[in-house]
Amino acid sequence: MQGVRRWLLSSAPVAALCALTVSAAGLMPSVAAAQSGPVSPNPATTTPALAPNGTTEQIRQIVACKGVMYAVGSFTQISQGGQTLTRDNIFSFNQNAPYNVTTWAPSTNGVVNSIQLTSDCNHAFIGGKFTKVDGSAASNIAYIRTYNNTMVNGWGHSANGTVDTILRTSNNHLLVGGEFTSINGSSKKYYVSLNLGNGKDDGYLNLNISGHYVFTGAGINNTQVYNQQLSPDHGHVLVEGTFTKVQNNKRQQIFMLNLGSKGNVSTWYSNEFNAFCSNKHPAYVKSAAWSADQSTVYVADTGKAPHGWNGNFPLTGLCDAVAAFPAVRNGGLSHQWVNYTGCDSLYSVAADSSAVYIGGHQRWANNQNGCNAAGSTAIPAQGLGGFTLGGKLLTNSAGTAGLYTRDRGLGADEIYKTPTGIWIASDNLGGSNMCGGVSGLAGICFLPY
C-alpha cells in the first residue's frame, strides 16, 4: 500500500491498514490485557509465507477472528509446511502453531487491500482493486462467506474506485475509505459508512472530504482515505489520507473521528501536519497507532525530507520518521518525540504497553544527521524497529544495532498487534524473506511475547 508505496501493486497510491488490538476471541477490536513486551526478536518459524515464484507479491493486511488469521494482498501462491498452495489474494490460517493454512480459498482478479470479519466470523468484507470475486462481477468491494468460496450477491458490491481500508466499529458501522467517488449507490466520496446488512450508505458519516496537496513541484496526489485505526475504547478512529478539508475543518494527512451518534471530526490536530515533504511525497503520514492507554498517537511517515530542504542537518519535520503526539482532543499540538530514519520510508506502526514498533524499508534509526547515508548518530535498524514509549531505539545487547530486523523489500505494510504478539505483513521484492535473521518468512512474520 506509497512513496505512496502501499499501492504499488494495486496501481494506486496503504493501507490498510490498521494496527489494532483484537480480543482473544477475535471479535471486535478491543483493549487487550497489558502484555509483558516488548515482543521477542525471534520469529515463529512455521508461519505461512509467500511462495517464491519470480514475481513481486505482497501481503497487505492481516486480521484475526476466533483463532483464525485472515490475510489479503496481491499473491498467487502460499507455502507452508513444505507445501505450495494456490491462493488468489485471500487466504486464512490457524492463529496458533503450527499455523496451518485452511482449505478456504476464495479468489479475486485483483489486489485486496483490506478485510474485516463479522462478529461470528462467518462472513468477511473485502476491499481493493478488482472486478471479480470467485467469478462473480464485483467492483472493488464485496461481502464473502468464510465457510465456502462464494460472494453474497445481495450485499452491495460496486465502488467506482479503489477501496483502500475497511474498519468495522463496535457500534455496527462499516467505515470504508479509498479513491472512490460513489459506492453501492451512494455519491459520497472517499469515506463512507455502510450498513452491515446490505452494504448501503447508512448515513452515519457526512464528512465532505476534499482537496489534495498543491505546491511548487508537488508529485501527483489525489484525494483519498487510505488507512484508519480504532481507539482502545472504541470511541475514536484515526484516519490517514490525502485531503485538505474534512467536515469544513482544515485537515491534512490525518484526522481523528469521534464515534458518537454520528461520526464527527475531533478538534485533535497539529499544525505540523500542514508542512510538506519532498516534491515526490506530498502525502506522507501512512499509518498511525494508539498507545495502550490511549494517551498518545504514534505516526509513521514517508517523505524523504522537508519540502525545500537545503541539505542541512539535523533533519526537522515529520518526513521519513516515527513521531509521538499527545492524544488529547484539541488543536495546536506538538510532537513529544520524533526519530528519523535518514530519508527511508516508514509505512506501518503499532504500540503495546511497553514499546512502539515500526516497519518500512528503512536502514537506520536515530539518523537525524544523515540522508540516504548513515549520519553520525545512526544505528542500523533494517526493515523493522522497536522504540521505548519515550522514543529510544531498542537495541541488541551490544547497542550496535536495533533489536528487530527484516529484509527491506518494498517495506512492511502493516504491523497487526494481538494479545500474543505482533504480525508483520510485507512482501518478497527481490527475494526478500528474512525476519529476525530467519529465512523463509516472505510476506508474514510473527514475533511473539
C-alpha positions as CSV (number, residue, x, y, z in Angstrom):
1,M,0.0,0.0,0.0
2,Q,3.3,4.8,-1.2
3,G,6.4,6.9,-1.7
4,V,3.0,6.3,-1.7
5,R,4.2,2.7,-1.6
6,R,1.3,0.9,-0.1
7,W,-0.3,0.9,-3.5
8,L,2.4,-0.1,-5.9
9,L,0.8,-3.5,-6.5
10,S,-2.7,-2.1,-6.9
11,S,-1.8,0.7,-9.3
12,A,-2.9,3.3,-6.7
13,P,-1.0,5.4,-4.3
14,V,-1.8,1.8,2.3
15,A,-3.0,0.8,4.0
16,A,-4.6,-0.5,5.0
17,L,-4.4,-0.6,7.0
18,C,-4.8,-1.0,10.7
19,A,-2.7,-1.7,13.7
20,L,-5.5,-2.8,16.0
21,T,-5.6,-4.7,19.3
22,V,-8.0,-7.6,18.9
23,S,-9.6,-9.6,21.6
24,A,-8.6,-13.2,22.1
25,A,-12.0,-14.3,20.9
26,G,-11.3,-12.5,17.6
27,L,-14.5,-10.4,17.8
28,M,-14.4,-6.6,17.8
29,P,-11.1,-4.7,18.3
30,S,-10.8,-4.1,22.0
31,V,-8.4,-3.4,24.8
32,A,-6.2,-6.4,25.5
33,A,-4.7,-7.2,28.8
34,A,-1.3,-5.5,29.3
35,Q,1.4,-7.5,27.6
36,S,4.8,-8.2,29.1
37,G,6.5,-6.9,25.9
38,P,8.5,-5.8,24.1
39,V,7.9,-8.8,21.7
40,S,10.7,-11.2,21.1
41,P,13.1,-10.5,18.2
42,N,12.9,-14.2,17.4
43,P,10.1,-15.0,15.0
44,A,7.9,-18.1,14.8
45,T,9.3,-20.3,12.1
46,T,6.4,-22.3,10.8
47,T,4.0,-19.5,9.7
48,P,2.8,-19.4,6.1
49,A,4.8,-17.4,3.5
50,L,4.6,-16.1,0.0
51,A,5.9,-18.8,-2.3
52,P,8.9,-17.9,-4.4
53,N,7.7,-17.7,-8.0
54,G,9.8,-14.9,-9.6
55,T,7.2,-12.2,-9.2
56,T,6.9,-9.5,-6.5
57,E,3.9,-10.3,-4.3
58,Q,2.6,-8.7,-1.1
59,I,0.5,-9.3,2.0
60,R,-1.4,-6.1,2.5
61,Q,-3.3,-6.8,5.8
62,I,-3.8,-9.5,8.4
63,V,-6.7,-9.8,10.9
64,A,-7.7,-12.3,13.5
65,C,-11.1,-13.8,14.2
66,K,-11.8,-16.7,16.7
67,G,-8.4,-18.4,16.3
68,V,-8.0,-17.9,12.6
69,M,-5.9,-15.3,10.8
70,Y,-7.2,-13.8,7.5
71,A,-4.6,-12.4,5.1
72,V,-5.2,-10.4,1.9
73,G,-3.0,-8.7,-0.7
74,S,-1.6,-9.4,-4.1
75,F,-0.4,-13.0,-4.4
76,T,-1.0,-16.3,-6.2
77,Q,0.7,-19.0,-4.1
78,I,1.4,-19.6,-0.4
79,S,3.9,-22.0,1.0
80,Q,3.6,-23.7,4.4
81,G,4.9,-26.9,5.9
82,G,6.6,-28.0,2.7
83,Q,3.5,-27.5,0.5
84,T,2.7,-24.8,-2.1
85,L,-0.9,-23.9,-2.3
86,T,-2.8,-21.8,-4.8
87,R,-4.4,-18.8,-3.2
88,D,-5.6,-15.8,-5.2
89,N,-5.2,-12.6,-3.0
90,I,-7.0,-14.1,0.1
91,F,-6.3,-16.9,2.4
92,S,-6.6,-18.0,6.1
93,F,-4.6,-20.0,8.5
94,N,-4.7,-21.1,12.1
95,Q,-3.6,-18.5,14.6
96,N,-1.6,-20.9,16.8
97,A,1.3,-23.2,15.9
98,P,1.8,-24.9,13.6
99,Y,-0.2,-22.2,11.8
100,N,-1.7,-24.5,9.1
101,V,-3.3,-22.9,6.1
102,T,-7.0,-23.7,5.9
103,T,-8.9,-25.0,2.9
104,W,-10.8,-21.7,2.5
105,A,-9.7,-20.4,-1.0
106,P,-11.9,-17.6,-2.4
107,S,-10.4,-15.6,-5.3
108,T,-10.3,-12.1,-6.8
109,N,-8.8,-11.0,-10.0
110,G,-7.0,-8.1,-8.4
111,V,-5.4,-6.9,-5.2
112,V,-7.3,-7.0,-1.9
113,N,-6.2,-4.1,0.3
114,S,-8.3,-4.7,3.4
115,I,-10.5,-7.3,5.2
116,Q,-12.8,-7.2,8.2
117,L,-14.8,-10.0,9.7
118,T,-18.4,-10.2,11.1
119,S,-18.7,-10.9,14.8
120,D,-19.4,-14.6,14.2
121,C,-16.5,-14.8,11.7
122,N,-18.9,-16.4,9.1
123,H,-18.5,-13.5,6.6
124,A,-15.8,-11.1,5.5
125,F,-16.0,-7.6,4.0
126,I,-13.2,-7.1,1.5
127,G,-12.0,-4.0,-0.5
128,G,-9.3,-3.4,-3.0
129,K,-9.0,-3.1,-6.8
130,F,-10.8,-5.9,-8.5
131,T,-13.7,-6.6,-10.9
132,K,-14.5,-10.3,-9.9
133,V,-14.8,-12.3,-6.8
134,D,-15.0,-16.1,-7.3
135,G,-16.1,-15.4,-10.9
136,S,-18.9,-13.1,-10.0
137,A,-18.8,-9.4,-11.0
138,A,-17.8,-7.1,-8.1
139,S,-16.2,-3.7,-8.3
140,N,-13.6,-3.1,-5.6
141,I,-15.8,-4.1,-2.6
142,A,-17.6,-7.3,-1.7
143,Y,-19.1,-9.4,1.1
144,I,-18.0,-13.0,1.1
145,R,-18.7,-16.2,3.1
146,T,-15.8,-17.7,5.1
147,Y,-17.4,-21.2,5.2
148,N,-17.2,-21.5,1.4
149,N,-15.8,-19.6,-1.6
150,T,-18.7,-17.5,-2.6
151,M,-19.8,-13.9,-2.6
152,V,-23.1,-12.7,-1.1
153,N,-24.7,-11.2,-4.2
154,G,-27.4,-9.4,-2.2
155,W,-24.9,-7.2,-0.4
156,G,-23.7,-4.1,-2.4
157,H,-20.6,-4.7,-4.4
158,S,-19.8,-1.7,-6.5
159,A,-17.3,1.1,-5.9
160,N,-16.1,3.2,-8.8
161,G,-12.6,3.5,-7.5
162,T,-10.1,1.6,-5.3
163,V,-11.1,0.7,-1.8
164,D,-8.0,1.0,0.5
165,T,-9.3,0.5,4.0
166,I,-12.3,-1.1,5.8
167,L,-13.0,-0.9,9.5
168,R,-15.9,-2.4,11.4
169,T,-16.8,-0.4,14.5
170,S,-18.3,-1.7,17.8
171,N,-21.4,0.5,17.1
172,N,-22.2,-1.6,14.0
173,H,-20.9,0.6,11.2
174,L,-18.5,-0.4,8.4
175,L,-16.2,2.6,7.7
176,V,-14.8,2.3,4.1
177,G,-12.1,4.6,2.7
178,G,-10.4,4.8,-0.7
179,E,-10.3,6.7,-4.0
180,F,-14.0,6.1,-5.0
181,T,-16.5,8.9,-5.6
182,S,-19.5,6.6,-5.5
183,I,-20.1,3.3,-3.7
184,N,-23.1,1.0,-3.5
185,G,-25.5,3.7,-4.8
186,S,-24.1,6.5,-2.6
187,S,-22.5,9.6,-4.1
188,K,-20.3,10.2,-1.0
189,K,-16.7,10.4,-1.9
190,Y,-13.6,8.8,-0.3
191,Y,-15.0,7.8,3.1
192,V,-18.4,6.4,3.9
193,S,-20.2,4.3,6.5
194,L,-22.0,1.3,5.1
195,N,-24.8,-0.8,6.6
196,L,-23.5,-4.2,7.7
197,G,-26.7,-5.9,6.5
198,N,-27.0,-4.6,2.9
199,G,-23.9,-2.6,2.1
200,K,-25.7,0.7,1.6
201,D,-24.8,4.1,2.9
202,D,-26.3,4.2,6.4
203,G,-25.9,8.0,6.8
204,Y,-23.5,7.8,9.8
205,L,-20.8,9.8,8.1
206,N,-21.2,13.2,6.3
207,L,-17.7,14.5,6.2
208,N,-17.4,16.0,2.7
209,I,-13.7,15.2,2.5
210,S,-12.0,17.2,-0.3
211,G,-8.7,18.7,-1.5
212,H,-5.2,17.5,-2.3
213,Y,-1.8,18.9,-1.9
214,V,-0.6,21.7,-4.2
215,F,2.8,23.4,-4.0
216,T,5.6,24.0,-6.4
217,G,6.8,20.8,-7.9
218,A,4.4,18.6,-5.9
219,G,4.1,15.0,-7.0
220,I,0.8,13.7,-8.2
221,N,-1.6,13.1,-5.3
222,N,-5.4,12.6,-5.4
223,T,-7.9,12.9,-2.7
224,Q,-8.4,9.6,-0.8
225,V,-8.6,7.9,2.6
226,Y,-6.1,5.1,2.8
227,N,-5.8,4.0,6.4
228,Q,-7.6,4.1,9.8
229,Q,-7.3,2.7,13.3
230,L,-9.8,2.2,16.1
231,S,-9.0,3.5,19.6
232,P,-8.8,1.1,22.5
233,D,-12.0,2.4,24.0
234,H,-13.8,2.1,20.6
235,G,-14.8,5.7,20.7
236,H,-12.5,7.3,18.1
237,V,-10.8,6.5,14.8
238,L,-7.5,7.9,13.4
239,V,-7.9,8.4,9.6
240,E,-5.0,9.0,7.2
241,G,-5.1,10.1,3.6
242,T,-4.8,12.9,1.1
243,F,-7.2,15.8,1.9
244,T,-7.2,19.4,3.0
245,K,-10.7,19.8,4.4
246,V,-12.9,17.4,6.4
247,Q,-16.4,18.5,7.6
248,N,-15.4,22.1,7.0
249,N,-12.3,21.8,9.2
250,K,-8.8,22.3,7.8
251,R,-7.1,18.9,8.0
252,Q,-4.1,17.4,6.2
253,Q,-2.5,13.9,6.3
254,I,-4.6,12.7,9.3
255,F,-7.7,13.5,11.4
256,M,-9.4,12.0,14.4
257,L,-13.0,10.9,14.1
258,N,-15.3,10.8,17.2
259,L,-17.8,7.9,17.1
260,G,-20.9,9.3,18.7
261,S,-24.5,9.2,17.5
262,K,-22.9,10.5,14.2
263,G,-19.3,10.3,13.2
264,N,-17.8,13.8,13.6
265,V,-14.3,15.3,13.3
266,S,-12.5,15.9,16.6
267,T,-10.5,19.0,17.4
268,W,-7.4,16.9,17.7
269,Y,-4.8,18.2,15.3
270,S,-1.3,19.5,14.9
271,N,0.0,22.2,12.6
272,E,3.0,20.0,12.0
273,F,0.8,18.0,9.6
274,N,0.4,21.1,7.4
275,A,4.1,21.0,6.4
276,F,5.0,19.2,3.2
277,C,7.7,16.7,2.4
278,S,9.8,16.4,-0.8
279,N,8.2,17.1,-4.1
280,K,7.7,13.3,-4.8
281,H,6.0,12.7,-1.5
282,P,3.4,15.4,-0.6
283,A,1.3,12.8,1.3
284,Y,3.4,11.3,4.0
285,V,1.5,10.0,7.0
286,K,0.9,6.4,6.0
287,S,-0.1,4.8,9.3
288,A,-0.9,5.7,12.9
289,A,-1.4,3.8,16.2
290,W,-2.8,4.4,19.6
291,S,-0.9,3.8,22.8
292,A,-2.3,1.1,25.0
293,D,-3.6,3.7,27.5
294,Q,-4.9,5.9,24.6
295,S,-2.9,8.9,25.8
296,T,-0.6,9.0,22.8
297,V,-0.8,8.8,19.0
298,Y,2.1,7.5,17.0
299,V,2.6,8.2,13.3
300,A,4.8,6.5,10.7
301,D,5.8,8.7,7.7
302,T,7.3,8.6,4.3
303,G,8.5,11.8,2.5
304,K,12.4,11.8,2.4
305,A,12.9,15.3,3.7
306,P,11.0,18.6,4.2
307,H,9.9,20.4,1.0
308,G,12.6,22.8,0.1
309,W,15.2,21.1,2.3
310,N,18.6,22.8,1.9
311,G,20.7,19.8,2.9
312,N,21.5,20.9,6.4
313,F,21.3,18.7,9.4
314,P,19.8,17.7,11.8
315,L,16.6,16.9,9.9
316,T,13.4,18.6,11.0
317,G,9.7,17.9,10.5
318,L,8.0,14.5,10.2
319,C,9.3,13.2,6.9
320,D,10.7,9.6,7.0
321,A,10.2,9.4,10.7
322,V,8.2,7.9,13.6
323,A,6.7,10.5,15.9
324,A,4.6,10.7,19.0
325,F,1.8,13.2,19.7
326,P,-0.5,13.6,22.7
327,A,-3.9,12.2,22.0
328,V,-5.8,15.0,23.9
329,R,-8.5,16.3,21.7
330,N,-7.6,19.9,21.0
331,G,-5.7,21.7,18.3
332,G,-2.2,23.2,18.4
333,L,-0.4,20.1,19.5
334,S,3.3,19.5,19.0
335,H,5.2,16.2,18.8
336,Q,6.5,14.7,22.0
337,W,9.4,13.0,20.3
338,V,10.5,12.1,16.7
339,N,13.0,9.6,15.5
340,Y,14.4,9.8,11.9
341,T,15.4,7.0,9.5
342,G,17.5,9.4,7.4
343,C,15.3,9.5,4.2
344,D,14.0,6.0,4.2
345,S,10.2,5.4,4.2
346,L,8.1,4.0,7.0
347,Y,4.6,2.5,6.3
348,S,3.4,0.9,9.5
349,V,3.3,1.4,13.3
350,A,1.8,-0.3,16.3
351,A,2.2,0.0,20.0
352,D,1.7,-2.0,23.2
353,S,2.1,-1.1,26.8
354,S,5.9,-1.1,26.6
355,A,7.1,-0.4,23.1
356,V,6.4,1.2,19.7
357,Y,7.0,-0.9,16.6
358,I,7.6,0.5,13.1
359,G,8.0,-1.1,9.7
360,G,9.2,0.2,6.3
361,H,12.2,-0.2,4.1
362,Q,14.4,1.8,6.4
363,R,18.1,1.1,7.0
364,W,18.7,3.1,10.2
365,A,17.1,4.8,13.2
366,N,18.5,7.8,15.2
367,N,19.6,9.1,11.8
368,Q,18.7,12.8,12.1
369,N,22.2,13.7,10.7
370,G,22.1,11.6,7.5
371,C,20.0,11.3,4.3
372,N,20.4,8.1,2.3
373,A,23.6,7.6,4.4
374,A,24.4,6.8,8.0
375,G,24.9,10.0,9.9
376,S,27.0,10.4,13.0
377,T,24.2,9.2,15.3
378,A,22.7,6.5,13.1
379,I,22.2,2.9,14.3
380,P,21.3,0.1,11.9
381,A,17.6,-0.9,12.2
382,Q,16.8,-2.6,8.9
383,G,13.1,-3.0,7.9
384,L,11.7,-3.1,11.4
385,G,12.3,-1.2,14.6
386,G,11.2,-1.0,18.2
387,F,11.3,2.0,20.5
388,T,10.6,2.7,24.1
389,L,7.5,4.8,24.8
390,G,9.8,7.7,25.1
391,G,11.3,7.2,21.6
392,K,14.6,5.5,22.4
393,L,15.6,2.7,20.0
394,L,15.6,-0.8,21.4
395,T,18.9,-2.3,20.6
396,N,20.9,-5.6,20.8
397,S,22.9,-6.2,23.9
398,A,25.9,-4.5,22.5
399,G,24.0,-1.4,21.5
400,T,25.3,-1.7,17.9
401,A,22.0,-2.4,16.1
402,G,18.3,-2.3,16.5
403,L,16.7,-5.3,18.3
404,Y,14.5,-6.1,15.4
405,T,15.3,-6.7,11.7
406,R,13.7,-7.9,8.5
407,D,14.5,-7.7,4.8
408,R,13.7,-4.3,3.5
409,G,11.8,-5.3,0.4
410,L,9.0,-2.8,-0.6
411,G,8.5,-2.3,3.2
412,A,6.4,-3.7,5.9
413,D,2.9,-2.6,5.0
414,E,1.2,-3.4,8.3
415,I,2.0,-4.3,11.9
416,Y,-1.0,-6.0,13.5
417,K,-1.0,-6.4,17.3
418,T,-2.7,-9.3,19.1
419,P,-2.5,-10.3,22.7
420,T,0.1,-13.0,21.8
421,G,2.4,-10.8,19.7
422,I,2.7,-8.8,16.5
423,W,2.1,-9.9,12.9
424,I,4.1,-8.1,10.2
425,A,2.7,-8.0,6.7
426,S,5.3,-7.5,4.0
427,D,6.4,-8.7,0.6
428,N,9.0,-10.7,-1.4
429,L,10.6,-8.0,-3.5
430,G,14.0,-9.2,-4.8
431,G,13.7,-12.4,-2.9
432,S,13.1,-10.7,0.5
433,N,12.2,-13.4,3.0
434,M,14.2,-12.7,6.2
435,C,12.8,-11.6,9.5
436,G,14.7,-11.7,12.8
437,G,17.6,-13.4,11.0
438,V,15.3,-16.3,9.9
439,S,14.7,-17.1,6.3
440,G,11.6,-18.4,4.6
441,L,9.3,-15.7,6.1
442,A,8.4,-13.8,2.9
443,G,5.2,-11.7,3.5
444,I,4.4,-12.8,7.0
445,C,6.4,-12.7,10.2
446,F,5.1,-13.3,13.7
447,L,7.0,-12.0,16.8
448,P,5.5,-13.5,20.0
449,Y,5.5,-12.0,23.5
